[in-house]
Amino acid sequence: MEEHEGQGALSDRPVLPDPRHPQASWPLARNVPVHAVSARFGHESVTTTVVTHGHLVDDADRLAADARG
């Protein structure tokens, strides 16, 4: 194991990404409402979904403004 300054020991085994992340991200990128994605994936609250995948709903404010006219 290798140790980097201020980080402690690193594992020799790679860490695989969580396969659920893209499954929740894809609907959000296609403008599925956040509350629907949150419920579908069993997130404790919509906040969990927004914190984890919020970078994909950045256009939501613009879309809401456009919808108002």
N, CA, C and O atoms as CSV, one atom per row, in Angstrom:
chain,resi,resn,atom,element,x,y,z
A,1,MET,N,N,0.824,-1.179,0.000
A,1,MET,CA,C,0.000,0.000,0.000
A,1,MET,C,C,0.869,1.245,0.000
A,1,MET,O,O,1.954,1.279,0.581
A,2,GLU,N,N,0.367,2.239,-0.655
A,2,GLU,CA,C,1.067,3.503,-0.778
A,2,GLU,C,C,0.398,4.515,0.144
A,2,GLU,O,O,-0.817,4.468,0.338
A,3,GLU,N,N,1.172,5.418,0.706
A,3,GLU,CA,C,0.593,6.440,1.559
A,3,GLU,C,C,0.917,7.813,0.995
A,3,GLU,O,O,2.071,8.112,0.685
A,4,HIS,N,N,-0.106,8.643,0.863
A,4,HIS,CA,C,0.082,10.004,0.368
A,4,HIS,C,C,-0.105,10.973,1.522
A,4,HIS,O,O,-0.862,10.709,2.457
A,5,GLU,N,N,0.585,12.082,1.446
A,5,GLU,CA,C,0.557,13.073,2.514
A,5,GLU,C,C,-0.879,13.490,2.861
A,5,GLU,O,O,-1.616,13.969,1.999
A,6,GLY,N,N,-1.260,13.307,4.106
A,6,GLY,CA,C,-2.558,13.737,4.599
A,6,GLY,C,C,-3.726,12.846,4.207
A,6,GLY,O,O,-4.872,13.149,4.542
A,7,GLN,N,N,-3.455,11.746,3.501
A,7,GLN,CA,C,-4.556,10.909,3.040
A,7,GLN,C,C,-4.566,9.510,3.642
A,7,GLN,O,O,-5.576,8.813,3.544
A,8,GLY,N,N,-3.490,9.090,4.250
A,8,GLY,CA,C,-3.443,7.743,4.800
A,8,GLY,C,C,-3.156,6.716,3.714
A,8,GLY,O,O,-2.764,7.062,2.599
A,9,ALA,N,N,-3.353,5.467,4.053
A,9,ALA,CA,C,-3.021,4.373,3.145
A,9,ALA,C,C,-4.070,4.216,2.050
A,9,ALA,O,O,-5.264,4.396,2.291
A,10,LEU,N,N,-3.620,3.881,0.858
A,10,LEU,CA,C,-4.509,3.603,-0.266
A,10,LEU,C,C,-4.605,2.097,-0.461
A,10,LEU,O,O,-3.633,1.374,-0.241
A,11,SER,N,N,-5.736,1.641,-0.860
A,11,SER,CA,C,-5.953,0.218,-1.097
A,11,SER,C,C,-5.341,-0.192,-2.431
A,11,SER,O,O,-5.295,0.602,-3.371
A,12,ASP,N,N,-4.876,-1.426,-2.508
A,12,ASP,CA,C,-4.359,-1.963,-3.767
A,12,ASP,C,C,-5.498,-2.393,-4.683
A,12,ASP,O,O,-5.284,-2.628,-5.872
A,13,ARG,N,N,-6.694,-2.496,-4.144
A,13,ARG,CA,C,-7.842,-2.949,-4.926
A,13,ARG,C,C,-8.606,-1.745,-5.464
A,13,ARG,O,O,-8.849,-0.783,-4.734
A,14,PRO,N,N,-8.984,-1.797,-6.734
A,14,PRO,CA,C,-9.738,-0.669,-7.289
A,14,PRO,C,C,-11.146,-0.603,-6.692
A,14,PRO,O,O,-11.716,-1.620,-6.298
A,15,VAL,N,N,-11.682,0.592,-6.636
A,15,VAL,CA,C,-13.042,0.802,-6.152
A,15,VAL,C,C,-13.925,1.014,-7.374
A,15,VAL,O,O,-13.699,1.927,-8.167
A,16,LEU,N,N,-14.926,0.163,-7.514
A,16,LEU,CA,C,-15.829,0.275,-8.648
A,16,LEU,C,C,-16.919,1.294,-8.348
A,16,LEU,O,O,-17.385,1.389,-7.212
A,17,PRO,N,N,-17.327,2.056,-9.356
A,17,PRO,CA,C,-18.406,3.017,-9.122
A,17,PRO,C,C,-19.730,2.316,-8.866
A,17,PRO,O,O,-19.934,1.179,-9.292
A,18,ASP,N,N,-20.618,2.993,-8.176
A,18,ASP,CA,C,-21.935,2.448,-7.878
A,18,ASP,C,C,-22.743,2.390,-9.174
A,18,ASP,O,O,-22.948,3.430,-9.800
A,19,PRO,N,N,-23.205,1.222,-9.595
A,19,PRO,CA,C,-23.927,1.104,-10.865
A,19,PRO,C,C,-25.282,1.793,-10.851
A,19,PRO,O,O,-25.874,2.005,-11.909
A,20,ARG,N,N,-25.790,2.150,-9.663
A,20,ARG,CA,C,-27.082,2.828,-9.603
A,20,ARG,C,C,-26.982,4.298,-9.995
A,20,ARG,O,O,-27.985,4.906,-10.370
A,21,HIS,N,N,-25.786,4.875,-9.914
A,21,HIS,CA,C,-25.641,6.304,-10.204
A,21,HIS,C,C,-26.115,6.657,-11.615
A,21,HIS,O,O,-26.926,7.571,-11.759
A,22,PRO,N,N,-25.642,5.972,-12.663
A,22,PRO,CA,C,-26.139,6.331,-13.995
A,22,PRO,C,C,-27.613,6.003,-14.175
A,22,PRO,O,O,-28.305,6.681,-14.934
A,23,GLN,N,N,-28.102,4.981,-13.497
A,23,GLN,CA,C,-29.515,4.628,-13.638
A,23,GLN,C,C,-30.415,5.718,-13.081
A,23,GLN,O,O,-31.527,5.908,-13.576
A,24,ALA,N,N,-29.967,6.427,-12.081
A,24,ALA,CA,C,-30.732,7.559,-11.563
A,24,ALA,C,C,-30.426,8.828,-12.347
A,24,ALA,O,O,-31.281,9.707,-12.462
A,25,SER,N,N,-29.227,8.930,-12.882
A,25,SER,CA,C,-28.823,10.130,-13.615
A,25,SER,C,C,-29.515,10.259,-14.959
A,25,SER,O,O,-29.891,11.363,-15.354
A,26,TRP,N,N,-29.688,9.166,-15.662
A,26,TRP,CA,C,-30.275,9.226,-17.007
A,26,TRP,C,C,-31.668,9.830,-17.011
A,26,TRP,O,O,-31.929,10.707,-17.835
A,27,PRO,N,N,-32.590,9.406,-16.128
A,27,PRO,CA,C,-33.912,10.042,-16.154
A,27,PRO,C,C,-33.849,11.539,-15.824
A,27,PRO,O,O,-34.587,12.333,-16.406
A,28,LEU,N,N,-32.972,11.920,-14.895
A,28,LEU,CA,C,-32.853,13.338,-14.553
A,28,LEU,C,C,-32.345,14.151,-15.738
A,28,LEU,O,O,-32.795,15.273,-15.973
A,29,ALA,N,N,-31.415,13.581,-16.470
A,29,ALA,CA,C,-30.884,14.269,-17.653
A,29,ALA,C,C,-31.955,14.422,-18.729
A,29,ALA,O,O,-31.830,15.261,-19.621
A,30,ARG,N,N,-33.007,13.610,-18.642
A,30,ARG,CA,C,-34.113,13.667,-19.611
A,30,ARG,C,C,-35.331,14.383,-19.030
A,30,ARG,O,O,-36.457,14.228,-19.504
A,31,ASN,N,N,-35.064,15.178,-17.979
A,31,ASN,CA,C,-36.076,16.038,-17.350
A,31,ASN,C,C,-37.216,15.301,-16.665
A,31,ASN,O,O,-38.314,15.844,-16.540
A,32,VAL,N,N,-36.975,14.064,-16.216
A,32,VAL,CA,C,-37.955,13.387,-15.360
A,32,VAL,C,C,-37.930,14.136,-14.020
A,32,VAL,O,O,-36.848,14.423,-13.508
A,33,PRO,N,N,-39.075,14.452,-13.451
A,33,PRO,CA,C,-39.093,15.201,-12.191
A,33,PRO,C,C,-38.265,14.530,-11.085
A,33,PRO,O,O,-38.275,13.310,-10.921
A,34,VAL,N,N,-37.558,15.366,-10.345
A,34,VAL,CA,C,-36.663,14.874,-9.291
A,34,VAL,C,C,-37.427,14.030,-8.280
A,34,VAL,O,O,-36.915,13.004,-7.832
A,35,HIS,N,N,-38.632,14.432,-7.911
A,35,HIS,CA,C,-39.364,13.665,-6.901
A,35,HIS,C,C,-39.706,12.266,-7.406
A,35,HIS,O,O,-39.773,11.325,-6.615
A,36,ALA,N,N,-39.923,12.117,-8.714
A,36,ALA,CA,C,-40.224,10.793,-9.272
A,36,ALA,C,C,-38.986,9.900,-9.241
A,36,ALA,O,O,-39.079,8.720,-8.905
A,37,VAL,N,N,-37.838,10.457,-9.588
A,37,VAL,CA,C,-36.581,9.691,-9.558
A,37,VAL,C,C,-36.248,9.321,-8.120
A,37,VAL,O,O,-35.837,8.194,-7.845
A,38,SER,N,N,-36.423,10.264,-7.206
A,38,SER,CA,C,-36.141,10.017,-5.790
A,38,SER,C,C,-36.975,8.861,-5.258
A,38,SER,O,O,-36.458,7.981,-4.570
A,39,ALA,N,N,-38.254,8.863,-5.575
A,39,ALA,CA,C,-39.138,7.786,-5.115
A,39,ALA,C,C,-38.767,6.456,-5.750
A,39,ALA,O,O,-38.756,5.428,-5.073
A,40,ARG,N,N,-38.466,6.464,-7.038
A,40,ARG,CA,C,-38.138,5.242,-7.768
A,40,ARG,C,C,-36.900,4.562,-7.195
A,40,ARG,O,O,-36.829,3.335,-7.134
A,41,PHE,N,N,-35.927,5.365,-6.777
A,41,PHE,CA,C,-34.670,4.795,-6.291
A,41,PHE,C,C,-34.623,4.669,-4.774
A,41,PHE,O,O,-33.591,4.303,-4.211
A,42,GLY,N,N,-35.732,4.969,-4.114
A,42,GLY,CA,C,-35.811,4.752,-2.680
A,42,GLY,C,C,-34.966,5.701,-1.859
A,42,GLY,O,O,-34.575,5.371,-0.739
A,43,HIS,N,N,-34.677,6.879,-2.399
A,43,HIS,CA,C,-33.910,7.847,-1.628
A,43,HIS,C,C,-34.757,8.327,-0.447
A,43,HIS,O,O,-35.974,8.477,-0.554
A,44,GLU,N,N,-34.096,8.558,0.660
A,44,GLU,CA,C,-34.788,8.961,1.883
A,44,GLU,C,C,-35.543,10.276,1.687
A,44,GLU,O,O,-36.614,10.479,2.260
A,45,SER,N,N,-34.976,11.155,0.879
A,45,SER,CA,C,-35.638,12.424,0.591
A,45,SER,C,C,-35.193,12.912,-0.778
A,45,SER,O,O,-34.223,12.408,-1.344
A,46,VAL,N,N,-35.905,13.893,-1.301
A,46,VAL,CA,C,-35.527,14.502,-2.579
A,46,VAL,C,C,-34.158,15.166,-2.446
A,46,VAL,O,O,-33.412,15.264,-3.419
A,47,THR,N,N,-33.836,15.619,-1.242
A,47,THR,CA,C,-32.536,16.248,-1.004
A,47,THR,C,C,-31.396,15.291,-1.346
A,47,THR,O,O,-30.391,15.705,-1.925
A,48,THR,N,N,-31.545,14.030,-0.996
A,48,THR,CA,C,-30.514,13.030,-1.323
A,48,THR,C,C,-30.298,12.986,-2.825
A,48,THR,O,O,-29.158,12.949,-3.287
A,49,THR,N,N,-31.371,12.988,-3.583
A,49,THR,CA,C,-31.286,12.920,-5.034
A,49,THR,C,C,-30.613,14.167,-5.588
A,49,THR,O,O,-29.746,14.075,-6.458
A,50,VAL,N,N,-31.008,15.323,-5.090
A,50,VAL,CA,C,-30.456,16.584,-5.589
A,50,VAL,C,C,-28.969,16.701,-5.252
A,50,VAL,O,O,-28.177,17.138,-6.087
A,51,VAL,N,N,-28.590,16.317,-4.045
A,51,VAL,CA,C,-27.179,16.406,-3.643
A,51,VAL,C,C,-26.323,15.467,-4.494
A,51,VAL,O,O,-25.218,15.826,-4.902
A,52,THR,N,N,-26.835,14.270,-4.757
A,52,THR,CA,C,-26.071,13.269,-5.495
A,52,THR,C,C,-26.051,13.528,-6.998
A,52,THR,O,O,-25.032,13.326,-7.659
A,53,HIS,N,N,-27.186,13.976,-7.528
A,53,HIS,CA,C,-27.324,14.097,-8.984
A,53,HIS,C,C,-27.657,15.507,-9.433
A,53,HIS,O,O,-28.023,15.712,-10.591
A,54,GLY,N,N,-27.538,16.477,-8.549
A,54,GLY,CA,C,-27.964,17.838,-8.835
A,54,GLY,C,C,-27.309,18.473,-10.044
A,54,GLY,O,O,-27.895,19.347,-10.683
A,55,HIS,N,N,-26.101,18.042,-10.361
A,55,HIS,CA,C,-25.417,18.601,-11.527
A,55,HIS,C,C,-26.187,18.331,-12.812
A,55,HIS,O,O,-25.945,18.985,-13.826
A,56,LEU,N,N,-27.101,17.385,-12.780
A,56,LEU,CA,C,-27.875,17.051,-13.978
A,56,LEU,C,C,-29.176,17.827,-14.071
A,56,LEU,O,O,-29.846,17.784,-15.102
A,57,VAL,N,N,-29.541,18.531,-13.021
A,57,VAL,CA,C,-30.775,19.309,-13.062
A,57,VAL,C,C,-30.488,20.808,-13.049
A,57,VAL,O,O,-31.353,21.613,-12.703
A,58,ASP,N,N,-29.264,21.173,-13.428
A,58,ASP,CA,C,-28.893,22.581,-13.470
A,58,ASP,C,C,-29.776,23.378,-14.429
A,58,ASP,O,O,-29.999,24.570,-14.216
A,59,ASP,N,N,-30.273,22.741,-15.467
A,59,ASP,CA,C,-31.118,23.424,-16.432
A,59,ASP,C,C,-32.550,23.592,-15.940
A,59,ASP,O,O,-33.347,24.260,-16.598
A,60,ALA,N,N,-32.888,23.008,-14.812
A,60,ALA,CA,C,-34.270,23.046,-14.315
A,60,ALA,C,C,-34.737,24.484,-14.101
A,60,ALA,O,O,-35.884,24.811,-14.406
A,61,ASP,N,N,-33.869,25.340,-13.583
A,61,ASP,CA,C,-34.261,26.725,-13.346
A,61,ASP,C,C,-34.565,27.423,-14.672
A,61,ASP,O,O,-35.549,28.153,-14.795
A,62,ARG,N,N,-33.712,27.188,-15.646
A,62,ARG,CA,C,-33.937,27.792,-16.963
A,62,ARG,C,C,-35.231,27.264,-17.592
A,62,ARG,O,O,-35.993,28.031,-18.181
A,63,LEU,N,N,-35.474,25.968,-17.467
A,63,LEU,CA,C,-36.698,25.383,-18.015
A,63,LEU,C,C,-37.942,25.952,-17.336
A,63,LEU,O,O,-38.953,26.204,-17.991
A,64,ALA,N,N,-37.860,26.153,-16.024
A,64,ALA,CA,C,-38.982,26.724,-15.292
A,64,ALA,C,C,-39.238,28.166,-15.732
A,64,ALA,O,O,-40.387,28.577,-15.896
A,65,ALA,N,N,-38.170,28.922,-15.919
A,65,ALA,CA,C,-38.322,30.299,-16.379
A,65,ALA,C,C,-38.903,30.346,-17.779
A,65,ALA,O,O,-39.763,31.180,-18.063
A,66,ASP,N,N,-38.454,29.476,-18.645
A,66,ASP,CA,C,-38.977,29.416,-20.017
A,66,ASP,C,C,-40.453,29.040,-20.022
A,66,ASP,O,O,-41.213,29.552,-20.844
A,67,ALA,N,N,-40.870,28.161,-19.126
A,67,ALA,CA,C,-42.248,27.724,-19.072
A,67,ALA,C,C,-43.192,28.845,-18.649
A,67,ALA,O,O,-44.361,28.872,-19.036
A,68,ARG,N,N,-42.665,29.769,-17.847
A,68,ARG,CA,C,-43.483,30.904,-17.393
A,68,ARG,C,C,-43.695,31.921,-18.507
A,68,ARG,O,O,-44.643,32.706,-18.478
A,69,GLY,N,N,-42.803,31.893,-19.485
A,69,GLY,CA,C,-42.959,32.795,-20.629
A,69,GLY,C,C,-42.309,34.088,-20.526
A,69,GLY,O,O,-42.396,34.898,-21.448
